[in-house]
Amino acid sequence: MSSSPPLRSYLQLHFLVLIWGFTAILGLLVTIAPTALVLYRTFFAALGLALVVYLRKKSFRVGRGQAIRMMGVGILLSTHWILFFASARVSTASVCLAGMSTTSLWTSLVEPLVNRQRVRPLEVLLGLLAVAGLYIVFRFEFNHALGLILALGSAFLAALFTVANSHFVKRHDAFVITFYEMVGASICSLFFVIVFQTYDLNNALPLWPASADWLWILILAGVCTVYAYSMGTQLMKQFSAYMLNLTVNLEPVYGIALAFVIFGEKERMTPGFYLGTLVILLAVLAYPLLQRRQPMAG
């Protein structure tokens, strides 16, 4: 990128990550199956985005090929969310978020391959530094193997989603892109709901939300998805996919901090949390500073 994004864009990016940190809390407050939760989230998000695009008088026309590709990227997003919520359910939120910390490392490997560029050692190094920071925060939860494997799969899909999504923003409106992705994600989620219900893989979790759950689902769809993902897509015009995912490493930090505010002493933090947070902040804040001092390779 030819110039560094303004401070306002960095602050907006961190605000979005704060919202995504709240997503983990909402996912645990709603007690339905992860597949059903993602279905409701994406379905209502698609409706909300359709309304936004209509009110903004934007065209839904992107071409058949582009629409299919966007819906395909939505399938990646849906699967990422299902694995994310499933990881938290079968283990703990800490294990899930620890696995998600590998997203920037995956991105440092995936993005150069997709864009036919060489892997930058700086990005791999800072990605590993961020992983080390979250390992310090959550190392006491690393004995939950299944939850960690699901989270690692979710992180890999998150990296693929971000890299693929970054190609759309050069040609199309962010709200239109996210609309088609939510349509694809809804279809994929419905497929998973049917398969999981057929083979009884939901572990007796209900598919229909309780009355108290609907408020959390609408917040999840409206604020954490329609607003946050559309604005995140817009910011892709200024940031690389790697920089976005490196900053998203703060999601578990923000999420645990929000959980402490909401749930009180049940979310009491250890000294390791603060040490790990410091390491993650070092990785996130060092990237734009070190990037300025290096010539960008083609």
JOBEL-V738735 format. One record per backbone hydrogen bond with DSSP energy under -0.5 kcal/mol. CO is the residue of the C=O (numbers start at 1). NH is the residue of the N-H. E is the energy in kcal/mol with one decimal. If there is no record, write none. Layout:
CO/NH/E
CO/NH/E
//
This chain:
6/9/-0.7
6/10/-1.4
7/11/-2.5
8/12/-2.3
9/13/-2.3
10/14/-2.1
11/15/-1.9
12/16/-2.0
13/17/-1.9
14/18/-1.9
15/19/-1.8
16/20/-2.5
17/21/-2.0
18/22/-1.4
19/23/-0.9
20/24/-0.8
21/25/-0.7
22/26/-2.1
23/27/-2.5
24/28/-1.1
25/29/-1.5
26/30/-1.8
29/31/-0.5
33/37/-2.5
34/38/-2.3
35/39/-1.8
36/40/-2.6
37/41/-2.4
38/42/-2.6
39/43/-2.5
40/44/-2.3
41/45/-1.8
42/46/-2.4
43/47/-1.9
44/48/-2.5
45/49/-2.7
46/50/-2.2
47/51/-1.9
48/52/-2.1
49/53/-2.9
50/54/-2.1
51/55/-2.7
52/56/-2.2
53/58/-2.5
54/57/-1.2
63/67/-2.5
64/68/-2.3
65/69/-2.1
66/70/-2.6
67/71/-2.3
68/72/-2.1
69/73/-2.1
70/74/-1.8
71/75/-1.3
72/76/-1.3
73/77/-2.0
74/78/-2.7
75/79/-2.3
76/80/-2.4
77/81/-2.4
78/82/-2.4
79/83/-2.4
80/84/-2.1
81/85/-2.7
82/86/-2.3
83/87/-2.4
84/88/-1.7
85/89/-1.8
86/90/-2.5
87/91/-1.4
92/96/-2.1
93/97/-2.6
94/98/-2.1
95/99/-2.2
96/100/-1.8
97/101/-0.8
98/101/-0.7
99/102/-1.6
100/103/-1.8
101/104/-0.5
102/106/-2.6
103/107/-2.6
104/108/-2.1
105/109/-0.8
106/109/-0.9
106/110/-2.9
107/111/-2.5
109/113/-0.9
110/114/-2.5
111/115/-2.6
112/117/-3.2
119/121/-0.6
120/123/-0.5
120/124/-1.8
121/125/-2.7
122/126/-2.5
123/127/-2.2
124/128/-2.4
125/129/-2.0
126/130/-2.3
127/131/-2.0
128/132/-2.4
129/133/-2.1
130/134/-2.1
131/135/-2.2
132/136/-1.9
133/137/-1.7
134/138/-2.5
135/139/-1.2
138/141/-2.5
139/142/-1.4
141/144/-1.4
143/145/-1.3
144/148/-1.9
145/149/-2.5
146/150/-2.4
147/151/-2.0
148/152/-2.5
149/153/-2.1
150/154/-2.2
151/155/-2.5
152/156/-2.1
153/157/-2.1
154/158/-2.1
155/159/-2.0
156/160/-2.1
157/161/-2.7
158/162/-2.3
159/163/-2.2
160/164/-2.6
161/165/-2.7
162/166/-1.7
164/167/-1.1
164/168/-0.5
165/168/-1.1
165/169/-1.1
168/171/-2.1
168/172/-1.9
173/177/-2.4
174/178/-2.4
175/179/-2.0
176/180/-2.1
177/181/-2.1
178/182/-2.3
179/183/-2.0
180/184/-2.3
181/185/-2.5
182/186/-2.4
183/187/-2.1
184/188/-2.3
185/189/-2.6
186/190/-2.4
187/191/-1.9
188/192/-2.2
189/193/-2.5
190/194/-2.3
191/195/-2.5
192/196/-3.1
193/197/-2.3
194/198/-2.3
195/199/-2.2
196/201/-3.1
196/202/-0.5
197/200/-0.7
202/205/-1.9
206/33/-2.4
207/209/-0.5
210/213/-1.2
210/214/-0.8
211/214/-0.6
212/216/-0.7
213/217/-2.3
214/218/-2.4
215/219/-2.1
216/220/-2.5
217/221/-2.5
218/222/-3.1
219/223/-1.7
219/224/-1.8
221/226/-2.5
222/227/-2.0
223/228/-1.9
225/229/-1.6
225/230/-0.7
226/230/-0.9
227/231/-2.6
228/232/-2.3
229/233/-2.3
230/234/-2.0
231/235/-2.1
232/236/-0.8
233/236/-0.6
234/237/-1.5
235/238/-2.1
235/239/-2.1
240/244/-2.1
241/245/-2.3
242/246/-2.4
243/247/-1.9
244/248/-1.9
245/249/-0.5
246/249/-0.9
247/250/-2.2
248/251/-2.3
250/254/-3.0
251/255/-3.0
252/256/-2.7
253/257/-2.1
254/258/-2.8
255/259/-2.4
256/260/-2.1
257/261/-1.9
258/262/-2.6
259/263/-3.4
260/264/-1.6
263/266/-1.0
264/267/-2.2
265/268/-1.7
270/273/-1.2
270/274/-0.9
271/275/-2.0
272/276/-2.8
273/277/-2.6
274/278/-2.0
275/279/-1.8
276/280/-2.4
277/281/-2.7
278/282/-1.9
279/283/-1.9
280/284/-2.7
281/285/-2.9
282/286/-1.8
283/287/-1.2
284/288/-0.7
285/289/-0.8
286/290/-3.0
287/291/-2.6
288/292/-1.4
289/293/-0.7
291/294/-1.3
//
